Amino acid sequence: MGARYLSVLPLCLACMAGRADAQTAPPPTSAATTIPTIEVFATTPLSSSGMDPDKVPAAVTTVHANDIQRTDSMNITDALLQRVPGVIINEVAGNPFQPDVQFRGFTASPVAGTPQGLAVYQNGVRINEAFGDTVNWDLIPTLAIQSVDVVTNNPAFGLNALGGALNIRMKDGFSYQGAEATIMGGSYGRVQGGIQWGKKVDNFAVYGAFEGLHDNGFRNFSQSDVRRFYGDVGYRNDVSEFHLNMGFANNNFGAAATVPVELLQARGWGATYTTPQTSSNRVGYLNLTGKVEATPTWTLEGSARVRKFSQRTQDGNPTGAIPCADPTLLCFGDDPIPANGLNGVQLNNPFADGATLGENDRTSTRSTTTGASLQATNTDRLFGLNNRFVLGGSVDYGFTNFNASAELGTLGPNYVLTGSGIFLGESGVPLSIGPVSLRTTNLYGGLYALDTLDLTNSLSVTGGGRFNTADISLRDQLGTALNGDHSYSRFNPIIGATYKITPELSVYAGYSEANRAPTPLELGCADPNNPCTIAAFLVSDPPLKQVVSHTIEAGVRGSRNLGPEFGALSWKLGVFRTDNKDDILAIPSELQGFGYFQNVGSTRREGVEAELNLKASRFELYASYTFVDARFRDAMVLGSNSPTAEDNGGVIQVLPGNQIPSVPRHRVKAGVDVNVTDAFKLGGDMLFVSSQYFDGDGSNQEAKLGSYTVFNLHGSYQINKTFQVFGRIDNLLDNRYYTHGTFFETDAVPNFATGGQFADARSVSPARPRAFYAGLRARF
């Protein structure tokens, strides 16, 4: 587990166009109401001068509040998995609240060291964390979400939108009025509850939501405790609107991570490998947003925000420390590198002969970020044609304190580490495993301009771009080795067009570029000759190049009213290609437990997305298919723990055309909801994900991780105007499958289950078995 990224970017994310976004209201039997709104794809919930969605020259998918409620989950990623065609989830960390979210082969992950490729915003505030660009999905208050837009092909999202961006829009007292309380419980000791309340009085409105959860997890040591609050106070009149919103979260997790397949087979589906692995996340934020219609054609919007984030992790691991030739001392490796203590003196060996040594790697990350944005929108006609012009800018400053330490200990037969109180100090090149104390600053700036011009009633053209700057400073608090100053800048253009063939059918095409600056974590661990324990022990390294993506996509989308019996049909079909230059990957070192970040040349992700939705008064049906082909485009030699690498000096030869690991090529989703009666509703959904290469198998020499199919069932019964009971069954057929696979060093720790050594280098993330949940919801 690792440090996080925090920054705040433009007031308008996909400013070239907007859409009508009507949140589905609660059932008529409820006193609560949800007021439809018209919004622009902006970073604030204030924009109300929306445009036709058919003028967006990119693929856009929106997940609404009712889609989130359908999952009965406090995890927003469950709704994204169901409703966004290109999204899949990998539970690399072994906890459902800390998943990797992958979209079109790009990832937003809470795991430090994962190459990040998606920008995530909440009410216009970027929530990728400053130190490692990671995304903590557990900090997002799910109950308070009004909608999530997944948008591609737009540089206005700023840094790191290589594969696209997620724009999360929160509720307020204007869009939600009434009260609701929910409680649910079920398998693996899960108990969760939430309340939300909204009220409008004249020009003022207030909204608040609180959520809490405890879950023991289906794997050992994978418990979760979640506590979140979100609130908003708003004022609105005929020409202006202002909001002050705030949030707090205090969450604790056990993370079981991947487990060797041999251990999983010997000890069952809940088996774990090397613990403790815990994470404690805290956040508090305050955002002020405002919008003023200065004239009938000019609108000004602005925001100011502050956010404080802290995280503490423990990660029990194997260690490279072993008895020296003189068994009274500790060394690293076959070539005796002294294992030093904090005083710089070689450590004596206090452990019993034959003990299995490990280490507890601890990290602490504390970030404070501030930012401001300003945007102007003009809708004057240009050359007698309808036109929408947006000009804006943002500046964001983040300050992070990062600390790490390593305590030696012993691993017992249950792979639980018992500490010794002995901490490792600097141990010399090529190893760095001593304490780290680092201060980093991130100063990000951006200026953007976007214009959408209607050349005819059917043809609209969008053009513009954004200029990004990133200044990153590292200051070593224990010496000077980590000191460094890095600056990056780039202009990213966009050009696109849409054409309405008929009022119900349109086509689009667009080209855009985006860039990602290396994070402080990556800049502190980038030398293959001086590797580090990723996310903990950083070293002095050469600079990395920024990643630049080039995306082209095109598609057709349509809708049709089939009448009262069959409802409204909508569909999309699109193709996309994204080429990354100077992509950054995390590379394992041949030294046990170490790795580094490296620019690996060019990569490509291309594919097809198809989606179908049918809504009628008595039922709703959706289905989607996504094909993603992700490949390396340059030859390179990479470090790996795969069996092929073991036979080749710890490296693999990647050739142009090799598939990028951990990116399945096929994803199929479908779901249905039926109103059996006015009170009784029943539904289900399915997911199919094809096979994928194990992480670390960039040469495509090993067997793949198998495909999987999972079915879920849910239902609800409205007892009266106030009360509703609901339930769900996840993984209905109890399919035992893996969502992620990687390799580990088989000789790092004995196989205590058999008394010998591990023979199979595969390590996997098992998915949750069948689970039952039931709850009660009250609306007032």
C-alpha positions in Angstrom: 0.0 0.0 0.0 1.4 3.5 -0.5 1.2 7.2 -0.7 -1.5 9.1 -2.5 -1.9 11.9 -5.1 -3.8 15.1 -4.6 -4.3 18.0 -6.9 -7.1 20.3 -8.1 -7.6 21.1 -11.7 -9.8 23.0 -14.1 -13.2 24.4 -13.3 -14.5 23.0 -16.6 -13.4 19.5 -17.4 -15.1 18.7 -20.7 -16.1 22.3 -21.4 -16.7 21.9 -25.1 -20.2 20.4 -24.5 -22.7 19.3 -21.9 -25.9 17.4 -21.5 -29.2 17.1 -19.9 -28.8 15.0 -16.8 -32.0 14.1 -15.1 -31.4 11.9 -12.0 -34.1 9.3 -11.6 -36.5 10.2 -8.8 -37.4 7.9 -6.0 -40.6 5.9 -6.4 -43.8 7.9 -6.3 -44.6 6.3 -2.9 -41.7 8.3 -1.4 -41.9 11.8 0.0 -38.3 12.4 -1.1 -37.8 14.1 -4.4 -34.9 14.4 -6.8 -35.1 17.5 -9.0 -33.9 17.1 -12.6 -31.1 19.5 -13.6 -29.3 20.5 -16.7 -25.5 20.5 -16.4 -22.3 20.9 -18.3 -19.5 18.4 -18.0 -17.9 20.7 -15.5 -15.9 20.2 -12.3 -18.7 21.9 -10.3 -22.4 21.1 -9.9 -23.2 24.7 -10.8 -23.2 24.9 -14.6 -26.7 25.0 -16.0 -26.2 26.1 -19.6 -25.9 22.6 -21.0 -25.7 21.6 -24.7 -26.9 18.7 -26.8 -24.8 15.6 -25.8 -24.6 14.7 -29.5 -22.1 17.6 -29.8 -19.5 15.9 -27.7 -16.9 14.4 -30.1 -16.0 11.6 -27.7 -17.5 8.6 -25.9 -19.4 9.6 -22.7 -21.0 7.2 -20.2 -23.0 8.5 -17.2 -23.7 6.5 -14.1 -26.7 7.9 -12.1 -27.6 7.8 -8.4 -30.2 5.1 -9.1 -27.6 2.9 -10.8 -25.4 3.2 -7.7 -28.4 2.4 -5.4 -29.1 -0.7 -7.5 -25.8 -2.2 -6.3 -26.7 -1.8 -2.6 -23.0 -1.0 -2.2 -21.0 1.7 -0.4 -18.3 1.2 -3.1 -18.7 3.4 -6.2 -16.5 1.0 -8.2 -19.3 -1.7 -8.1 -21.6 0.6 -10.1 -18.8 1.5 -12.5 -18.1 -2.2 -13.1 -21.8 -2.8 -13.9 -22.6 0.2 -16.1 -19.4 1.5 -17.8 -18.6 -0.8 -20.8 -14.8 -0.5 -20.7 -14.3 -0.8 -16.9 -13.1 -3.9 -15.1 -11.9 -4.2 -11.5 -8.9 -6.1 -10.0 -8.6 -6.6 -6.3 -4.9 -6.4 -6.2 -4.8 -5.2 -2.6 -7.2 -8.0 -1.5 -9.8 -5.6 -0.2 -13.0 -4.7 -2.1 -12.7 -1.0 -1.0 -9.2 -0.7 -2.4 -9.6 -2.0 -6.0 -7.8 -1.2 -9.2 -10.3 0.3 -11.7 -9.2 -0.2 -15.3 -10.8 1.6 -18.2 -9.7 0.8 -21.8 -6.4 -0.6 -20.4 -5.6 2.5 -18.2 -5.8 2.2 -14.4 -6.8 4.3 -11.4 -5.5 2.4 -8.3 -4.9 2.9 -4.6 -1.8 0.7 -4.8 1.5 2.7 -4.9 3.7 1.6 -7.8 0.8 1.0 -10.2 1.2 3.0 -13.4 -1.7 5.4 -13.3 -3.6 6.6 -16.4 -7.0 8.1 -15.3 -7.8 11.4 -13.7 -10.6 11.4 -11.1 -12.5 14.5 -9.9 -15.0 15.0 -7.2 -17.1 18.2 -7.5 -14.3 19.5 -9.7 -11.5 18.7 -7.2 -8.9 16.3 -8.4 -8.6 13.4 -6.0 -5.5 11.6 -7.5 -3.1 11.8 -4.6 0.1 14.0 -4.9 2.8 11.5 -4.0 1.9 8.5 -6.3 -1.1 9.7 -8.4 -3.1 7.0 -6.7 -6.9 7.0 -6.1 -8.4 6.1 -2.8 -11.9 4.9 -3.8 -12.9 4.3 -0.2 -12.8 8.1 0.6 -15.6 8.9 -1.9 -19.1 9.2 -0.2 -21.2 6.9 -2.4 -24.6 7.9 -0.9 -24.0 11.5 -1.8 -23.2 10.9 -5.5 -25.6 12.3 -8.0 -23.8 11.2 -11.1 -20.5 10.0 -12.5 -19.4 10.9 -16.0 -16.7 8.8 -17.7 -15.3 10.9 -20.5 -12.6 10.3 -23.0 -10.7 12.4 -25.6 -10.4 15.8 -23.8 -7.2 17.5 -22.6 -9.3 19.9 -20.4 -9.1 17.3 -17.7 -5.4 18.3 -17.2 -2.6 16.0 -16.1 -2.9 12.2 -16.2 -6.1 11.9 -18.3 -4.2 9.5 -20.6 -7.1 7.1 -20.9 -9.9 9.5 -19.9 -11.3 10.9 -16.7 -14.1 10.4 -14.2 -16.1 13.4 -13.1 -18.1 12.7 -9.9 -20.9 15.2 -9.3 -22.3 15.3 -5.7 -25.8 16.0 -4.5 -27.0 19.2 -2.9 -30.2 20.5 -1.4 -31.4 21.8 -4.7 -31.1 18.4 -6.4 -32.2 16.2 -3.5 -34.9 17.0 -1.0 -36.3 14.7 1.7 -34.7 12.1 4.0 -33.6 8.5 3.7 -32.1 6.0 6.0 -30.8 2.5 5.1 -29.4 -0.4 7.0 -28.1 -3.7 5.5 -26.2 -6.8 6.7 -25.1 -10.1 5.4 -22.2 -12.5 4.6 -18.8 -12.2 6.1 -20.0 -10.0 9.0 -21.0 -7.0 6.9 -23.1 -4.4 8.6 -23.6 -1.0 6.9 -25.9 1.9 7.2 -26.4 5.4 5.8 -28.6 8.5 6.1 -29.1 11.4 3.8 -31.2 14.6 4.1 -31.8 17.6 1.9 -34.0 20.7 2.2 -34.6 23.8 0.2 -35.9 27.0 1.9 -36.4 29.9 -0.5 -33.0 30.6 -2.1 -31.1 28.4 0.3 -30.5 24.7 0.4 -28.7 22.3 2.6 -27.7 18.6 2.2 -25.9 16.1 4.3 -25.0 12.3 4.2 -23.3 9.9 6.5 -22.2 6.3 5.8 -20.7 3.6 8.0 -19.7 0.0 7.4 -17.9 -2.9 9.0 -17.0 -6.0 7.0 -14.8 -8.9 8.2 -13.9 -9.9 4.6 -13.9 -13.3 3.1 -10.1 -13.6 3.4 -8.1 -13.7 6.6 -7.0 -10.2 7.9 -9.1 -8.4 5.3 -11.5 -6.5 7.5 -12.9 -3.0 6.6 -14.2 -0.1 8.7 -15.6 2.8 6.7 -16.9 6.1 8.1 -17.7 9.0 5.8 -19.6 12.3 5.9 -20.5 14.8 3.1 -22.4 18.1 3.4 -23.3 21.0 1.2 -24.8 24.5 1.8 -26.0 26.4 -1.2 -27.5 29.7 -2.3 -29.2 30.3 -5.7 -31.0 33.2 -7.3 -31.8 34.1 -10.9 -28.3 35.1 -11.9 -25.9 33.4 -9.4 -25.3 30.3 -7.4 -22.8 29.6 -4.6 -21.9 26.4 -2.7 -19.8 25.5 0.3 -19.3 21.7 0.6 -17.2 19.7 2.9 -16.4 16.1 3.7 -14.6 13.8 6.2 -13.6 10.2 6.2 -11.9 7.9 8.6 -11.3 4.4 7.2 -9.2 1.4 8.3 -8.5 -1.7 6.2 -6.8 -5.1 6.2 -5.4 -5.8 2.8 -4.7 -9.5 2.0 -3.0 -8.9 -1.4 -2.2 -11.7 -3.8 -1.5 -15.2 -2.6 0.5 -18.1 -4.1 -1.7 -20.5 -5.9 -0.1 -23.4 -4.0 -1.1 -21.8 -0.7 -4.6 -21.1 -1.9 -5.0 -24.8 -2.8 -3.6 -26.0 0.5 -5.3 -23.6 2.9 -8.5 -22.6 1.2 -10.0 -19.5 -0.4 -9.2 -17.2 2.7 -5.5 -17.9 2.7 -3.0 -15.0 3.0 0.7 -14.6 2.4 2.8 -12.4 4.7 0.8 -10.1 7.0 0.2 -7.6 8.6 -1.0 -5.6 5.6 -3.1 -2.7 6.9 -4.0 0.8 5.7 -5.5 3.7 7.6 -6.9 6.6 5.5 -8.1 10.0 6.8 -9.3 13.0 4.7 -11.0 16.3 5.3 -11.8 18.9 2.7 -13.6 22.2 2.2 -14.6 23.6 -1.3 -16.2 26.9 -2.2 -17.7 27.3 -5.7 -19.5 30.1 -7.3 -21.2 31.0 -10.6 -22.5 34.3 -11.9 -24.3 35.1 -15.1 -22.6 38.4 -15.8 -24.6 39.1 -19.0 -27.1 37.0 -21.0 -24.1 35.5 -22.9 -21.2 35.6 -20.4 -21.0 33.3 -17.4 -18.2 33.3 -14.8 -17.4 30.4 -12.5 -14.8 30.0 -9.8 -13.7 27.7 -7.1 -11.3 27.6 -4.1 -10.5 24.5 -2.1 -8.3 23.0 0.6 -7.9 19.3 1.4 -5.9 17.4 4.1 -5.1 13.7 3.6 -3.1 11.3 5.7 -2.4 7.6 5.4 -0.5 5.0 7.5 0.3 1.6 6.2 1.9 -1.6 7.4 3.2 -4.2 4.9 4.6 -7.5 6.2 7.1 -8.8 3.6 9.9 -11.3 3.1 13.3 -9.7 3.6 16.6 -10.0 2.0 18.3 -9.9 5.4 20.0 -13.3 6.2 22.7 -14.5 8.5 26.2 -13.7 7.2 29.0 -16.2 6.8 29.6 -15.2 10.4 26.1 -16.3 11.7 26.3 -13.7 14.5 25.8 -10.9 12.0 23.2 -10.1 9.4 23.8 -9.4 5.7 22.0 -9.0 2.4 22.4 -11.4 -0.5 25.0 -14.0 -1.4 27.6 -11.2 -1.8 27.7 -10.0 1.8 26.3 -6.5 1.9 26.1 -5.6 5.6 22.6 -5.2 7.1 23.0 -2.0 9.2 21.0 -0.6 12.0 19.8 3.0 12.4 23.2 3.9 13.9 25.0 2.7 10.7 26.6 -0.2 12.5 26.2 -3.7 11.2 23.4 -5.6 13.0 24.0 -8.5 15.2 21.8 -11.6 14.5 19.4 -12.0 17.5 17.2 -14.6 15.7 17.2 -18.3 16.4 18.9 -20.6 14.0 16.5 -21.7 11.2 14.0 -18.8 11.8 12.3 -17.4 8.7 13.0 -13.7 8.7 10.8 -10.9 7.4 10.3 -7.2 7.7 7.4 -4.9 8.5 7.6 -1.9 6.1 5.7 1.1 7.5 4.8 4.3 5.7 3.3 7.5 6.7 2.0 10.1 4.2 0.5 13.5 5.1 -0.6 15.9 2.3 -2.1 19.3 2.3 -3.3 20.8 -1.0 -4.9 24.0 -2.0 -6.2 25.2 -5.4 -8.2 27.8 -7.3 -9.9 27.9 -10.7 -11.6 30.5 -12.8 -13.6 30.0 -16.0 -15.5 32.2 -18.4 -18.1 30.9 -20.8 -19.5 32.9 -23.8 -22.4 31.9 -26.0 -22.5 34.9 -28.5 -23.1 33.9 -32.1 -19.9 33.8 -34.3 -20.3 34.8 -37.9 -24.0 34.4 -37.4 -23.6 30.8 -36.2 -24.3 29.3 -32.7 -21.0 29.1 -30.8 -19.8 28.2 -27.3 -16.4 29.4 -26.1 -14.8 28.5 -22.8 -11.6 30.1 -21.4 -10.2 29.0 -18.0 -7.2 28.4 -15.8 -6.2 26.7 -12.6 -3.4 26.6 -10.1 -2.8 23.9 -7.5 -0.3 23.5 -4.8 0.4 20.3 -2.8 2.7 19.7 0.1 3.5 16.1 1.3 5.5 14.6 4.2 6.5 11.0 3.5 8.2 8.7 6.0 9.1 5.0 5.9 10.8 2.5 8.1 11.6 -1.2 8.1 11.4 -3.4 11.2 13.0 -6.9 11.1 10.9 -9.8 12.5 10.1 -13.5 12.1 7.4 -15.1 10.0 5.4 -17.9 11.6 3.6 -20.9 10.0 0.5 -18.7 9.4 2.8 -16.1 7.6 2.1 -13.5 10.3 5.1 -11.3 11.1 6.2 -10.9 14.7 8.4 -7.7 15.1 11.6 -7.6 16.9 12.0 -3.9 17.5 15.2 -3.9 15.3 15.0 -1.3 12.5 17.1 -1.4 9.4 19.3 1.6 8.5 21.1 2.5 5.3 22.6 -0.7 3.9 24.6 0.6 0.9 24.5 0.3 -2.9 22.9 -1.5 -4.6 20.4 -1.7 -1.8 18.5 1.1 -0.1 16.3 -0.2 2.7 16.9 2.4 5.5 14.5 4.9 6.9 13.1 7.6 4.6 11.9 11.1 5.5 11.0 13.2 2.4 9.1 16.4 1.8 7.7 17.0 -1.7 5.8 19.9 -3.3 3.7 19.8 -6.4 2.8 23.0 -8.2 0.5 22.5 -11.1 -0.9 25.1 -13.5 -3.1 25.0 -16.5 -4.7 27.4 -19.1 -7.3 26.0 -21.5 -9.6 27.2 -24.2 -12.3 25.3 -26.0 -14.7 26.3 -28.7 -17.7 24.5 -30.2 -19.1 26.0 -33.4 -22.3 24.9 -35.1 -21.4 25.1 -38.8 -24.9 23.9 -39.6 -27.9 22.6 -37.7 -26.4 19.2 -38.0 -22.6 19.7 -38.0 -20.6 21.0 -35.0 -16.9 21.3 -34.7 -14.9 21.5 -31.5 -11.3 22.7 -31.1 -8.9 24.0 -28.5 -6.4 22.7 -26.0 -4.8 23.1 -22.6 -1.3 24.1 -21.6 -0.1 22.2 -18.5 2.9 23.0 -16.2 4.2 20.8 -13.4 6.9 21.7 -11.0 7.9 18.9 -8.5 10.4 19.4 -5.8 11.9 16.7 -3.5 13.8 17.5 -0.3 15.5 14.7 1.7 15.1 15.2 5.5 17.9 12.8 6.4 20.5 13.8 3.9 20.7 15.1 0.3 20.4 11.9 -1.8 16.8 12.4 -2.6 16.9 16.1 -3.4 15.7 17.1 -6.8 13.7 19.6 -8.8 11.8 18.6 -11.9 9.8 20.7 -14.3 7.4 19.5 -17.1 5.2 21.4 -19.5 3.2 20.7 -22.6 0.4 21.9 -24.8 -2.3 19.3 -25.5 -4.7 20.0 -28.4 -8.1 18.7 -29.2 -10.1 18.7 -32.5 -13.3 16.9 -33.2 -16.7 17.0 -34.9 -20.2 15.6 -34.6 -22.9 15.3 -37.2 -26.6 14.6 -36.8 -27.7 12.3 -39.6 -31.2 12.4 -38.2 -32.6 13.8 -34.9 -32.1 10.3 -33.4 -28.8 9.3 -35.0 -25.4 11.1 -34.9 -21.7 10.3 -35.5 -18.6 11.7 -33.9 -14.9 11.7 -34.4 -12.1 13.3 -32.5 -8.3 13.5 -31.8 -6.7 14.7 -28.6 -3.4 14.5 -26.6 -2.7 14.3 -22.9 0.3 14.2 -20.7 1.3 12.8 -17.3 4.2 14.1 -15.3 6.1 11.5 -13.3 5.1 11.4 -9.6 7.5 12.1 -6.7 7.3 8.3 -5.9 8.4 7.4 -9.5 11.1 10.1 -9.5 12.5 8.7 -6.2 12.9 5.2 -7.6 14.1 5.2 -11.2 17.5 3.6 -11.3 17.8 -0.1 -12.4 21.3 -0.2 -10.9 20.0 1.1 -7.6 16.6 -0.3 -7.0 14.3 0.3 -4.0 11.4 -1.3 -2.2 8.6 0.4 -4.1 6.4 2.7 -2.0 8.8 2.7 0.9 12.5 3.1 0.4 13.5 5.7 -2.2 16.9 6.4 -3.7 18.7 9.0 -5.7 17.8 8.5 -9.3 17.9 9.9 -12.8 14.9 11.9 -14.0 12.0 10.3 -15.9 10.4 11.6 -19.1 6.7 12.6 -19.0 4.2 10.3 -20.6 2.3 11.6 -23.6 -0.8 10.0 -25.1 -2.4 10.5 -28.5 -6.0 9.4 -28.8 -8.2 9.1 -31.8 -11.8 7.8 -31.6 -14.9 7.7 -33.7 -18.4 6.3 -33.3 -22.1 6.4 -33.9 -24.9 6.8 -31.3 -28.6 6.8 -31.5 -31.9 6.6 -29.7 -35.5 5.8 -30.5 -38.8 5.8 -28.8 -40.5 2.4 -29.2 -43.8 3.4 -27.7 -45.2 3.0 -24.2 -44.9 -0.8 -24.1 -41.2 -1.1 -25.1 -40.0 2.3 -23.9 -36.9 4.2 -25.1 -33.9 2.5 -26.8 -30.4 4.0 -26.9 -27.2 2.6 -28.3 -23.6 3.4 -29.0 -20.8 1.9 -31.1 -17.3 3.3 -31.1 -13.7 2.6 -31.9 -10.6 4.1 -30.2 -6.8 4.1 -30.3 -4.5 5.6 -27.8 -0.7 5.6 -28.4 1.5 6.4 -25.3 5.0 7.7 -25.8 7.6 7.2 -23.0 5.1 5.1 -21.0 6.2 4.4 -17.4 6.1 0.9 -15.8 7.1 -0.5 -12.4 9.8 -3.1 -13.1 10.8 -5.7 -10.5 14.6 -6.1 -9.9 16.5 -9.3 -9.8 17.2 -8.4 -6.2 14.6 -9.9 -3.9 11.7 -7.5 -3.0 13.1 -4.5 -5.0 12.1 -2.7 -8.1 12.2 0.6 -10.0 10.3 2.8 -12.4 11.3 3.1 -16.0 10.3 4.7 -19.3 9.6 1.8 -21.6 9.0 3.4 -25.0 5.7 3.3 -26.9 2.6 1.4 -26.1 -0.8 1.2 -27.7 -4.3 0.5 -26.5 -7.1 0.2 -29.1 -10.5 -1.4 -29.4 -14.2 -1.3 -29.8 -17.1 -0.4 -27.5 -20.7 -1.3 -28.0 -23.6 -0.5 -25.7 -27.4 -1.0 -25.7 -30.0 0.4 -23.2 -33.7 -0.2 -23.2 -36.0 1.6 -20.7 -39.7 0.9 -20.4 -42.3 1.5 -17.6 -42.1 -2.1 -16.5 -38.5 -3.1 -17.2 -35.0 -1.9 -18.0 -32.3 -3.8 -20.0 -28.7 -3.0 -20.7 -25.8 -4.8 -22.4 -22.3 -3.9 -23.5 -19.3 -5.4 -25.2 -15.7 -4.0 -25.1 -12.6 -5.2 -27.0 -9.3 -3.8 -25.8 -6.0 -4.8 -27.5 -3.1 -3.4 -25.5 0.4 -4.0 -26.8 4.0 -2.9 -26.5 5.4 -1.2 -29.6 9.1 -1.2 -28.9 11.6 -4.0 -28.1 13.0 -3.9 -24.6 14.5 -6.0 -21.8 12.6 -5.9 -18.5 13.1 -7.4 -15.1 10.6 -10.0 -14.1 9.9 -12.8 -11.5 8.3 -15.1 -14.1 9.6 -18.6 -14.7 10.9 -17.5 -18.1 12.9 -14.7 -16.4 14.3 -17.1 -13.8 15.8 -19.2 -16.6 17.2 -16.0 -18.3 19.0 -14.2 -15.5 15.9 -12.4 -14.1 14.9 -10.6 -17.3 12.5 -11.1 -20.2 12.8 -9.9 -23.8 9.7 -7.9 -24.8 9.1 -7.7 -28.6 6.9 -5.2 -30.5 3.4 -6.6 -30.6 3.6 -8.4 -27.3 0.4 -7.9 -25.3 0.6 -5.7 -22.1 -0.1 -7.9 -19.1 -3.3 -7.6 -16.9 -5.4 -6.2 -19.7 -8.1 -8.8 -20.8 -9.2 -8.3 -24.4 -12.9 -9.0 -24.0 -15.5 -7.7 -21.5 -19.2 -8.5 -21.7 -21.8 -7.0 -19.4 -25.6 -7.3 -19.2 -28.3 -6.6 -16.7 -32.1 -6.5 -16.4 -34.6 -5.1 -13.9 -38.3 -6.0 -14.0 -41.2 -4.5 -12.1 -43.0 -7.8 -11.3 -45.7 -5.7 -9.6 -45.9 -2.1 -8.5 -44.3 -3.0 -5.3 -42.0 -6.0 -6.2 -38.9 -5.6 -8.3 -36.5 -8.2 -9.4 -33.2 -8.0 -11.4 -29.9 -9.5 -12.2 -26.6 -8.8 -13.9 -23.7 -10.7 -15.4 -20.1 -10.0 -16.2 -17.7 -11.9 -18.5 -13.9 -11.1 -18.5 -11.6 -13.0 -20.9 -8.2 -14.4 -20.0 -5.2 -12.1 -19.5 -1.4 -12.4 -19.1 0.0 -12.4 -15.6 1.6 -9.1 -14.5 5.3 -9.5 -15.2 4.8 -11.6 -18.3 5.4 -8.9 -20.9 7.0 -11.4 -23.2 3.8 -13.5 -23.2 5.6 -16.8 -22.5 3.6 -18.1 -19.6 0.0 -19.5 -19.4 -2.7 -16.9 -19.0 -4.9 -16.1 -16.0 -8.2 -17.8 -16.8 -11.4 -16.0 -18.0 -14.4 -15.8 -15.6 -18.1 -15.2 -15.6 -20.1 -14.0 -12.6 -23.9 -13.6 -12.0 -25.6 -11.4 -9.4 -29.3 -11.3 -8.4 -31.2 -8.5 -6.5 -34.7 -7.6 -5.6 -36.8 -5.2 -3.5 -40.4 -4.9 -2.1 -42.1 -1.6 -1.2 -44.0 -2.3 2.0 -45.7 1.1 2.1 -45.0 4.7 1.3 -42.1 4.8 3.8 -40.5 1.4 4.0 -38.8 -0.9 1.5 -37.0 -4.2 2.1 -34.3 -5.3 -0.4 -31.7 -8.0 -0.8 -29.1 -9.3 -3.2 -27.0 -12.4 -3.9 -23.5 -11.7 -5.3 -21.7 -14.4 -7.3 -24.9 -16.4 -7.5 -23.3 -19.6 -8.9 -20.4 -19.4 -6.4 -17.8 -19.3 -9.1 -14.2 -19.5 -7.8 -12.1 -17.2 -10.0 -9.1 -14.8 -9.9 -9.3 -11.1 -10.8 -5.5 -10.5 -11.0 -2.3 -12.6 -11.3 1.4 -11.8 -10.9 4.6 -13.7 -10.0 6.5 -14.0 -6.7 9.9 -15.3 -5.7 9.3 -18.9 -4.7 12.4 -19.2 -2.5 11.7 -16.0 -0.4 9.7 -17.9 2.2 9.1 -21.6 2.8 5.8 -23.2 2.0 4.7 -23.8 5.5 1.6 -25.8 4.3 3.8 -28.5 2.8 7.0 -28.1 4.8 9.0 -27.6 1.6 9.6 -24.8 -0.9 7.1 -23.3 -3.4 7.4 -24.6 -6.9 4.7 -22.5 -8.7 5.6 -18.8 -9.1 2.0 -17.7 -9.7 0.3 -15.5 -7.2 -3.3 -14.5 -7.6 -6.2 -12.3 -6.2 -9.2 -14.6 -5.4 -12.6 -13.1 -6.0 -15.4 -13.1 -3.3 -17.4 -16.3 -3.1 -21.2 -16.3 -3.0 -22.6 -13.7 -0.6 -26.1 -12.9 0.7 -27.2 -9.4 1.9 -30.6 -8.0 3.0 -31.6 -4.6 4.2 -34.3 -2.0 5.0 -34.7 1.4 3.5 -37.0 4.2 4.8 -37.8 7.4 2.9 -39.6 10.4 4.4 
